[in-house]
Amino acid sequence: MAGPPVAKTHHFALHLASLEARRGEVLLFPPSAPCVGVLIPKRWARRAVTRNTIRRQIYEVARSRLDQLPQAAMVVRLRSEFSRQQFVSATSDALKAVVRAELQLLLQRLGATRA
């Protein structure tokens, strides 16, 4: 996350790091598939149930598009909160749908920058 994000949406940012060994480096494990990590600060999602719901949606979207993701370590970071007035329930279907749609857009933007 030292560099700028490679793709952004209103609520999410995607950071990327290559899993290829540079000259003189030895990898601890060989890259067999893309690695996806999640960073959801309490600042943007106060309730644990909301953070877990968002985290599960991120992993599910990444799993469904695994063949389209680059061989890299990726971190999806929540960068702003979802309105508690609009999404009163922490695990509502509406929140899940909005999160999934925005994550699909984020991964499409990643594909557009990598092409």
FIZA-561684 format. One record per atom (N, C-alpha, C): residue number from 0; x negated, y, z negated; atom name. Coordinates in nm, 3 decimals. Example, Ala and Ser with C-alpha at 12.3 -4.5 7.8 and 13.67 -1.06 7.14 Angstrom:
<recs>
+------+---------+---------+---------+------+
| mimi |      c1 |      c2 |      c3 | ropa |
+------+---------+---------+---------+------+
|    0 |  -1.319 |  -0.569 |  -0.780 |    N |
|    0 |  -1.230 |  -0.450 |  -0.780 |   CA |
|    0 |  -1.320 |  -0.330 |  -0.780 |    C |
|    1 |  -1.285 |  -0.225 |  -0.708 |    N |
|    1 |  -1.367 |  -0.106 |  -0.714 |   CA |
|    1 |  -1.290 |   0.003 |  -0.787 |    C |
+------+---------+---------+---------+------+
</recs>
This chain:
<recs>
+------+---------+---------+---------+------+
| mimi |      c1 |      c2 |      c3 | ropa |
+------+---------+---------+---------+------+
|    0 |  -0.083 |  -0.119 |   0.000 |    N |
|    0 |   0.000 |   0.000 |   0.000 |   CA |
|    0 |  -0.087 |   0.125 |   0.000 |    C |
|    1 |  -0.215 |   0.108 |   0.024 |    N |
|    1 |  -0.304 |   0.224 |   0.026 |   CA |
|    1 |  -0.275 |   0.314 |   0.145 |    C |
|    2 |  -0.229 |   0.255 |   0.254 |    N |
|    2 |  -0.201 |   0.333 |   0.374 |   CA |
|    2 |  -0.055 |   0.374 |   0.381 |    C |
|    3 |  -0.023 |   0.451 |   0.483 |    N |
|    3 |   0.117 |   0.492 |   0.500 |   CA |
|    3 |   0.204 |   0.374 |   0.543 |    C |
|    4 |   0.334 |   0.384 |   0.520 |    N |
|    4 |   0.423 |   0.276 |   0.563 |   CA |
|    4 |   0.427 |   0.267 |   0.715 |    C |
|    5 |   0.446 |   0.146 |   0.766 |    N |
|    5 |   0.453 |   0.127 |   0.911 |   CA |
|    5 |   0.595 |   0.144 |   0.963 |    C |
|    6 |   0.694 |   0.135 |   0.875 |    N |
|    6 |   0.833 |   0.157 |   0.914 |   CA |
|    6 |   0.909 |   0.209 |   0.793 |    C |
|    7 |   1.007 |   0.296 |   0.820 |    N |
|    7 |   1.088 |   0.355 |   0.712 |   CA |
|    7 |   1.234 |   0.361 |   0.754 |    C |
|    8 |   1.319 |   0.352 |   0.654 |    N |
|    8 |   1.461 |   0.385 |   0.668 |   CA |
|    8 |   1.492 |   0.480 |   0.553 |    C |
|    9 |   1.619 |   0.515 |   0.539 |    N |
|    9 |   1.655 |   0.609 |   0.433 |   CA |
|    9 |   1.618 |   0.556 |   0.295 |    C |
|   10 |   1.641 |   0.427 |   0.270 |    N |
|   10 |   1.619 |   0.371 |   0.137 |   CA |
|   10 |   1.492 |   0.286 |   0.124 |    C |
|   11 |   1.435 |   0.242 |   0.235 |    N |
|   11 |   1.324 |   0.146 |   0.228 |   CA |
|   11 |   1.203 |   0.193 |   0.307 |    C |
|   12 |   1.086 |   0.145 |   0.265 |    N |
|   12 |   0.961 |   0.164 |   0.338 |   CA |
|   12 |   0.893 |   0.028 |   0.346 |    C |
|   13 |   0.826 |   0.003 |   0.458 |    N |
|   13 |   0.759 |  -0.124 |   0.479 |   CA |
|   13 |   0.610 |  -0.099 |   0.495 |    C |
|   14 |   0.531 |  -0.161 |   0.408 |    N |
|   14 |   0.386 |  -0.153 |   0.414 |   CA |
|   14 |   0.334 |  -0.286 |   0.467 |    C |
|   15 |   0.223 |  -0.281 |   0.539 |    N |
|   15 |   0.173 |  -0.399 |   0.607 |   CA |
|   15 |   0.022 |  -0.411 |   0.587 |    C |
|   16 |  -0.026 |  -0.533 |   0.564 |    N |
|   16 |  -0.170 |  -0.561 |   0.555 |   CA |
|   16 |  -0.197 |  -0.690 |   0.631 |    C |
|   17 |  -0.299 |  -0.690 |   0.712 |    N |
|   17 |  -0.334 |  -0.806 |   0.792 |   CA |
|   17 |  -0.384 |  -0.919 |   0.702 |    C |
|   18 |  -0.357 |  -1.042 |   0.744 |    N |
|   18 |  -0.405 |  -1.160 |   0.670 |   CA |
|   18 |  -0.528 |  -1.220 |   0.736 |    C |
|   19 |  -0.581 |  -1.154 |   0.838 |    N |
|   19 |  -0.698 |  -1.205 |   0.908 |   CA |
|   19 |  -0.824 |  -1.164 |   0.833 |    C |
|   20 |  -0.923 |  -1.253 |   0.834 |    N |
|   20 |  -1.049 |  -1.225 |   0.766 |   CA |
|   20 |  -1.132 |  -1.128 |   0.849 |    C |
|   21 |  -1.185 |  -1.028 |   0.781 |    N |
|   21 |  -1.279 |  -0.937 |   0.846 |   CA |
|   21 |  -1.418 |  -0.996 |   0.835 |    C |
|   22 |  -1.511 |  -0.938 |   0.903 |    N |
|   22 |  -1.647 |  -0.990 |   0.901 |   CA |
|   22 |  -1.703 |  -0.994 |   0.757 |    C |
|   23 |  -1.752 |  -1.109 |   0.718 |    N |
|   23 |  -1.810 |  -1.124 |   0.586 |   CA |
|   23 |  -1.711 |  -1.157 |   0.476 |    C |
|   24 |  -1.582 |  -1.159 |   0.507 |    N |
|   24 |  -1.481 |  -1.190 |   0.406 |   CA |
|   24 |  -1.441 |  -1.337 |   0.412 |    C |
|   25 |  -1.405 |  -1.390 |   0.299 |    N |
|   25 |  -1.354 |  -1.526 |   0.291 |   CA |
|   25 |  -1.213 |  -1.518 |   0.234 |    C |
|   26 |  -1.118 |  -1.577 |   0.305 |    N |
|   26 |  -0.979 |  -1.576 |   0.259 |   CA |
|   26 |  -0.959 |  -1.680 |   0.149 |    C |
|   27 |  -0.880 |  -1.646 |   0.048 |    N |
|   27 |  -0.850 |  -1.740 |  -0.059 |   CA |
|   27 |  -0.757 |  -1.851 |  -0.012 |    C |
|   28 |  -0.669 |  -1.818 |   0.083 |    N |
|   28 |  -0.579 |  -1.918 |   0.137 |   CA |
|   28 |  -0.557 |  -1.885 |   0.284 |    C |
|   29 |  -0.545 |  -1.988 |   0.369 |    N |
|   29 |  -0.523 |  -1.960 |   0.511 |   CA |
|   29 |  -0.380 |  -1.911 |   0.534 |    C |
|   30 |  -0.363 |  -1.812 |   0.619 |    N |
|   30 |  -0.227 |  -1.762 |   0.645 |   CA |
|   30 |  -0.149 |  -1.862 |   0.727 |    C |
|   31 |  -0.043 |  -1.914 |   0.672 |    N |
|   31 |   0.040 |  -2.010 |   0.744 |   CA |
|   31 |   0.174 |  -1.947 |   0.785 |    C |
|   32 |   0.212 |  -1.841 |   0.719 |    N |
|   32 |   0.338 |  -1.774 |   0.749 |   CA |
|   32 |   0.329 |  -1.631 |   0.696 |    C |
|   33 |   0.416 |  -1.542 |   0.743 |    N |
|   33 |   0.416 |  -1.407 |   0.688 |   CA |
|   33 |   0.449 |  -1.408 |   0.538 |    C |
|   34 |   0.385 |  -1.319 |   0.466 |    N |
|   34 |   0.410 |  -1.305 |   0.322 |   CA |
|   34 |   0.492 |  -1.178 |   0.299 |    C |
|   35 |   0.600 |  -1.190 |   0.225 |    N |
|   35 |   0.686 |  -1.075 |   0.198 |   CA |
|   35 |   0.692 |  -1.052 |   0.048 |    C |
|   36 |   0.661 |  -0.931 |   0.008 |    N |
|   36 |   0.671 |  -0.891 |  -0.130 |   CA |
|   36 |   0.772 |  -0.779 |  -0.144 |    C |
|   37 |   0.821 |  -0.757 |  -0.264 |    N |
|   37 |   0.925 |  -0.658 |  -0.288 |   CA |
|   37 |   0.884 |  -0.570 |  -0.405 |    C |
|   38 |   0.905 |  -0.441 |  -0.390 |    N |
|   38 |   0.878 |  -0.345 |  -0.496 |   CA |
|   38 |   1.003 |  -0.259 |  -0.515 |    C |
|   39 |   1.070 |  -0.279 |  -0.628 |    N |
|   39 |   1.193 |  -0.205 |  -0.657 |   CA |
|   39 |   1.177 |  -0.137 |  -0.793 |    C |
|   40 |   1.141 |  -0.010 |  -0.793 |    N |
|   40 |   1.121 |   0.061 |  -0.921 |   CA |
|   40 |   1.252 |   0.082 |  -0.996 |    C |
|   41 |   1.244 |   0.081 |  -1.127 |    N |
|   41 |   1.361 |   0.110 |  -1.210 |   CA |
|   41 |   1.410 |   0.252 |  -1.186 |    C |
|   42 |   1.322 |   0.337 |  -1.141 |    N |
|   42 |   1.358 |   0.475 |  -1.113 |   CA |
|   42 |   1.472 |   0.483 |  -1.010 |    C |
|   43 |   1.471 |   0.390 |  -0.911 |    N |
|   43 |   1.570 |   0.395 |  -0.804 |   CA |
|   43 |   1.682 |   0.294 |  -0.822 |    C |
|   44 |   1.666 |   0.196 |  -0.908 |    N |
|   44 |   1.773 |   0.098 |  -0.934 |   CA |
|   44 |   1.765 |   0.065 |  -1.083 |    C |
|   45 |   1.840 |   0.136 |  -1.163 |    N |
|   45 |   1.829 |   0.124 |  -1.308 |   CA |
|   45 |   1.873 |  -0.011 |  -1.362 |    C |
|   46 |   1.979 |  -0.066 |  -1.305 |    N |
|   46 |   2.032 |  -0.193 |  -1.357 |   CA |
|   46 |   1.957 |  -0.312 |  -1.298 |    C |
|   47 |   1.920 |  -0.405 |  -1.382 |    N |
|   47 |   1.848 |  -0.524 |  -1.337 |   CA |
|   47 |   1.928 |  -0.603 |  -1.235 |    C |
|   48 |   2.058 |  -0.609 |  -1.252 |    N |
|   48 |   2.142 |  -0.684 |  -1.159 |   CA |
|   48 |   2.138 |  -0.621 |  -1.020 |    C |
|   49 |   2.128 |  -0.490 |  -1.013 |    N |
|   49 |   2.116 |  -0.421 |  -0.883 |   CA |
|   49 |   1.980 |  -0.451 |  -0.821 |    C |
|   50 |   1.874 |  -0.445 |  -0.901 |    N |
|   50 |   1.740 |  -0.475 |  -0.848 |   CA |
|   50 |   1.734 |  -0.618 |  -0.796 |    C |
|   51 |   1.791 |  -0.712 |  -0.870 |    N |
|   51 |   1.790 |  -0.851 |  -0.827 |   CA |
|   51 |   1.874 |  -0.873 |  -0.701 |    C |
|   52 |   1.986 |  -0.805 |  -0.691 |    N |
|   52 |   2.070 |  -0.815 |  -0.572 |   CA |
|   52 |   1.995 |  -0.765 |  -0.450 |    C |
|   53 |   1.931 |  -0.651 |  -0.462 |    N |
|   53 |   1.854 |  -0.594 |  -0.350 |   CA |
|   53 |   1.738 |  -0.687 |  -0.315 |    C |
|   54 |   1.668 |  -0.737 |  -0.415 |    N |
|   54 |   1.555 |  -0.828 |  -0.392 |   CA |
|   54 |   1.600 |  -0.953 |  -0.316 |    C |
|   55 |   1.710 |  -1.011 |  -0.357 |    N |
|   55 |   1.761 |  -1.131 |  -0.288 |   CA |
|   55 |   1.798 |  -1.101 |  -0.144 |    C |
|   56 |   1.855 |  -0.984 |  -0.119 |    N |
|   56 |   1.890 |  -0.947 |   0.018 |   CA |
|   56 |   1.764 |  -0.931 |   0.104 |    C |
|   57 |   1.660 |  -0.873 |   0.047 |    N |
|   57 |   1.534 |  -0.855 |   0.121 |   CA |
|   57 |   1.476 |  -0.991 |   0.159 |    C |
|   58 |   1.469 |  -1.082 |   0.064 |    N |
|   58 |   1.414 |  -1.214 |   0.093 |   CA |
|   58 |   1.499 |  -1.290 |   0.194 |    C |
|   59 |   1.630 |  -1.277 |   0.185 |    N |
|   59 |   1.718 |  -1.348 |   0.278 |   CA |
|   59 |   1.704 |  -1.294 |   0.421 |    C |
|   60 |   1.698 |  -1.163 |   0.436 |    N |
|   60 |   1.681 |  -1.104 |   0.569 |   CA |
|   60 |   1.545 |  -1.144 |   0.626 |    C |
|   61 |   1.441 |  -1.140 |   0.545 |    N |
|   61 |   1.308 |  -1.180 |   0.591 |   CA |
|   61 |   1.307 |  -1.327 |   0.631 |    C |
|   62 |   1.373 |  -1.411 |   0.554 |    N |
|   62 |   1.379 |  -1.554 |   0.585 |   CA |
|   62 |   1.453 |  -1.579 |   0.716 |    C |
|   63 |   1.558 |  -1.503 |   0.741 |    N |
|   63 |   1.635 |  -1.523 |   0.864 |   CA |
|   63 |   1.560 |  -1.476 |   0.988 |    C |
|   64 |   1.463 |  -1.386 |   0.970 |    N |
|   64 |   1.385 |  -1.333 |   1.084 |   CA |
|   64 |   1.239 |  -1.376 |   1.077 |    C |
|   65 |   1.210 |  -1.485 |   1.011 |    N |
|   65 |   1.073 |  -1.529 |   0.988 |   CA |
|   65 |   0.994 |  -1.545 |   1.118 |    C |
|   66 |   1.057 |  -1.595 |   1.222 |    N |
|   66 |   0.987 |  -1.615 |   1.348 |   CA |
|   66 |   0.953 |  -1.484 |   1.419 |    C |
|   67 |   1.016 |  -1.374 |   1.382 |    N |
|   67 |   0.993 |  -1.244 |   1.444 |   CA |
|   67 |   0.895 |  -1.158 |   1.366 |    C |
|   68 |   0.856 |  -1.201 |   1.246 |    N |
|   68 |   0.767 |  -1.122 |   1.162 |   CA |
|   68 |   0.621 |  -1.149 |   1.198 |    C |
|   69 |   0.535 |  -1.049 |   1.185 |    N |
|   69 |   0.393 |  -1.069 |   1.215 |   CA |
|   69 |   0.324 |  -1.151 |   1.105 |    C |
|   70 |   0.214 |  -1.214 |   1.140 |    N |
|   70 |   0.133 |  -1.287 |   1.042 |   CA |
|   70 |   0.061 |  -1.183 |   0.957 |    C |
|   71 |   0.124 |  -1.135 |   0.856 |    N |
|   71 |   0.070 |  -1.029 |   0.772 |   CA |
|   71 |   0.135 |  -1.034 |   0.635 |    C |
|   72 |   0.073 |  -0.964 |   0.542 |    N |
|   72 |   0.132 |  -0.945 |   0.410 |   CA |
|   72 |   0.214 |  -0.817 |   0.416 |    C |
|   73 |   0.341 |  -0.826 |   0.382 |    N |
|   73 |   0.430 |  -0.712 |   0.389 |   CA |
|   73 |   0.489 |  -0.683 |   0.252 |    C |
|   74 |   0.507 |  -0.556 |   0.223 |    N |
|   74 |   0.572 |  -0.515 |   0.100 |   CA |
|   74 |   0.687 |  -0.423 |   0.138 |    C |
|   75 |   0.807 |  -0.460 |   0.100 |    N |
|   75 |   0.925 |  -0.376 |   0.121 |   CA |
|   75 |   0.946 |  -0.299 |  -0.009 |    C |
|   76 |   0.946 |  -0.167 |   0.002 |    N |
|   76 |   0.955 |  -0.081 |  -0.117 |   CA |
|   76 |   1.084 |   0.001 |  -0.110 |    C |
|   77 |   1.159 |  -0.001 |  -0.220 |    N |
|   77 |   1.277 |   0.085 |  -0.232 |   CA |
|   77 |   1.227 |   0.226 |  -0.262 |    C |
|   78 |   1.268 |   0.323 |  -0.178 |    N |
|   78 |   1.216 |   0.459 |  -0.194 |   CA |
|   78 |   1.320 |   0.562 |  -0.234 |    C |
|   79 |   1.446 |   0.520 |  -0.241 |    N |
|   79 |   1.550 |   0.609 |  -0.293 |   CA |
|   79 |   1.667 |   0.523 |  -0.341 |    C |
|   80 |   1.749 |   0.581 |  -0.427 |    N |
|   80 |   1.857 |   0.502 |  -0.487 |   CA |
|   80 |   1.980 |   0.496 |  -0.399 |    C |
|   81 |   2.056 |   0.390 |  -0.417 |    N |
|   81 |   2.188 |   0.378 |  -0.357 |   CA |
|   81 |   2.286 |   0.446 |  -0.450 |    C |
|   82 |   2.375 |   0.525 |  -0.397 |    N |
|   82 |   2.466 |   0.606 |  -0.477 |   CA |
|   82 |   2.554 |   0.519 |  -0.567 |    C |
|   83 |   2.548 |   0.546 |  -0.695 |    N |
|   83 |   2.632 |   0.472 |  -0.790 |   CA |
|   83 |   2.778 |   0.514 |  -0.779 |    C |
|   84 |   2.805 |   0.632 |  -0.723 |    N |
|   84 |   2.944 |   0.672 |  -0.700 |   CA |
|   84 |   3.003 |   0.593 |  -0.584 |    C |
|   85 |   2.922 |   0.567 |  -0.483 |    N |
|   85 |   2.970 |   0.492 |  -0.367 |   CA |
|   85 |   2.975 |   0.341 |  -0.396 |    C |
|   86 |   2.875 |   0.290 |  -0.467 |    N |
|   86 |   2.866 |   0.148 |  -0.499 |   CA |
|   86 |   2.876 |   0.132 |  -0.650 |    C |
|   87 |   2.998 |   0.131 |  -0.701 |    N |
|   87 |   3.021 |   0.124 |  -0.845 |   CA |
|   87 |   2.974 |  -0.010 |  -0.901 |    C |
|   88 |   3.007 |  -0.117 |  -0.832 |    N |
|   88 |   2.966 |  -0.249 |  -0.876 |   CA |
|   88 |   2.822 |  -0.275 |  -0.833 |    C |
|   89 |   2.743 |  -0.329 |  -0.922 |    N |
|   89 |   2.603 |  -0.354 |  -0.893 |   CA |
|   89 |   2.581 |  -0.467 |  -0.794 |    C |
|   90 |   2.680 |  -0.553 |  -0.778 |    N |
|   90 |   2.666 |  -0.666 |  -0.686 |   CA |
|   90 |   2.778 |  -0.672 |  -0.584 |    C |
|   91 |   2.831 |  -0.559 |  -0.546 |    N |
|   91 |   2.945 |  -0.558 |  -0.454 |   CA |
|   91 |   2.903 |  -0.608 |  -0.316 |    C |
|   92 |   3.000 |  -0.662 |  -0.245 |    N |
|   92 |   2.975 |  -0.706 |  -0.108 |   CA |
|   92 |   2.940 |  -0.587 |  -0.018 |    C |
|   93 |   2.996 |  -0.472 |  -0.049 |    N |
|   93 |   2.966 |  -0.352 |   0.030 |   CA |
|   93 |   2.819 |  -0.313 |   0.015 |    C |
|   94 |   2.767 |  -0.319 |  -0.107 |    N |
|   94 |   2.625 |  -0.288 |  -0.128 |   CA |
|   94 |   2.537 |  -0.388 |  -0.055 |    C |
|   95 |   2.570 |  -0.516 |  -0.065 |    N |
|   95 |   2.491 |  -0.619 |   0.003 |   CA |
|   95 |   2.491 |  -0.596 |   0.154 |    C |
|   96 |   2.605 |  -0.562 |   0.210 |    N |
|   96 |   2.614 |  -0.540 |   0.355 |   CA |
|   96 |   2.531 |  -0.420 |   0.398 |    C |
|   97 |   2.536 |  -0.312 |   0.321 |    N |
|   97 |   2.458 |  -0.192 |   0.354 |   CA |
|   97 |   2.309 |  -0.221 |   0.344 |    C |
|   98 |   2.269 |  -0.293 |   0.241 |    N |
|   98 |   2.128 |  -0.327 |   0.223 |   CA |
|   98 |   2.081 |  -0.414 |   0.338 |    C |
|   99 |   2.158 |  -0.517 |   0.375 |    N |
|   99 |   2.121 |  -0.604 |   0.486 |   CA |
|   99 |   2.109 |  -0.528 |   0.616 |    C |
|  100 |   2.205 |  -0.440 |   0.643 |    N |
|  100 |   2.202 |  -0.363 |   0.768 |   CA |
|  100 |   2.078 |  -0.273 |   0.774 |    C |
|  101 |   2.046 |  -0.210 |   0.663 |    N |
|  101 |   1.930 |  -0.122 |   0.662 |   CA |
|  101 |   1.799 |  -0.201 |   0.673 |    C |
|  102 |   1.795 |  -0.319 |   0.615 |    N |
|  102 |   1.676 |  -0.404 |   0.628 |   CA |
|  102 |   1.659 |  -0.454 |   0.771 |    C |
|  103 |   1.769 |  -0.486 |   0.837 |    N |
|  103 |   1.761 |  -0.526 |   0.978 |   CA |
|  103 |   1.702 |  -0.412 |   1.061 |    C |
|  104 |   1.746 |  -0.290 |   1.034 |    N |
|  104 |   1.695 |  -0.173 |   1.103 |   CA |
|  104 |   1.545 |  -0.154 |   1.074 |    C |
|  105 |   1.506 |  -0.174 |   0.950 |    N |
|  105 |   1.365 |  -0.161 |   0.911 |   CA |
|  105 |   1.278 |  -0.260 |   0.989 |    C |
|  106 |   1.323 |  -0.385 |   0.998 |    N |
|  106 |   1.245 |  -0.485 |   1.070 |   CA |
|  106 |   1.247 |  -0.461 |   1.221 |    C |
|  107 |   1.354 |  -0.404 |   1.274 |    N |
|  107 |   1.356 |  -0.366 |   1.415 |   CA |
|  107 |   1.254 |  -0.256 |   1.442 |    C |
|  108 |   1.245 |  -0.161 |   1.351 |    N |
|  108 |   1.146 |  -0.053 |   1.365 |   CA |
|  108 |   1.005 |  -0.107 |   1.356 |    C |
|  109 |   0.983 |  -0.209 |   1.273 |    N |
|  109 |   0.853 |  -0.273 |   1.265 |   CA |
|  109 |   0.819 |  -0.337 |   1.400 |    C |
|  110 |   0.916 |  -0.406 |   1.458 |    N |
|  110 |   0.894 |  -0.468 |   1.589 |   CA |
|  110 |   0.865 |  -0.365 |   1.697 |    C |
|  111 |   0.931 |  -0.249 |   1.690 |    N |
|  111 |   0.910 |  -0.145 |   1.790 |   CA |
|  111 |   0.770 |  -0.084 |   1.777 |    C |
|  112 |   0.719 |  -0.071 |   1.656 |    N |
|  112 |   0.586 |  -0.013 |   1.636 |   CA |
|  112 |   0.477 |  -0.112 |   1.672 |    C |
|  113 |   0.504 |  -0.243 |   1.660 |    N |
|  113 |   0.405 |  -0.346 |   1.688 |   CA |
|  113 |   0.399 |  -0.379 |   1.836 |    C |
|  114 |   0.503 |  -0.345 |   1.911 |    N |
|  114 |   0.508 |  -0.379 |   2.055 |   CA |
|  114 |   0.424 |  -0.286 |   2.139 |    C |
+------+---------+---------+---------+------+
</recs>
